[in-house]
Amino acid sequence: MSRVCQLTGKRANNGMAVSHAHNRNKKLQQVNLQWKRVWWPEGNRFVRLKLSTKAIKTLELKGLAAMAKDAGLNLNKF
């Protein structure tokens, strides 16, 4: 599985590492992804998702069902 958040779709960012002498090297800024078991009340079970830490914080505010609907995600497959 690729390094993509399943709810928000966040992925790696292309950037430059710039030294003090202003030498520029290409680098990837990876997303902070975590495997997380989240309780899904409508399905009455836990769902295991690969989420970014930003998505975990938003999940506490919005709820799993609302975020999955926005992402177009079918939670029955997880």
Secondary structure by P-SEA (a helix, b strand, c coil): ccccccccbbbbbbbbbcccccbbbbbbbcccccbbbbbbccccbbbbbbccaaaaaaaacccaaaaaaaaccccccc
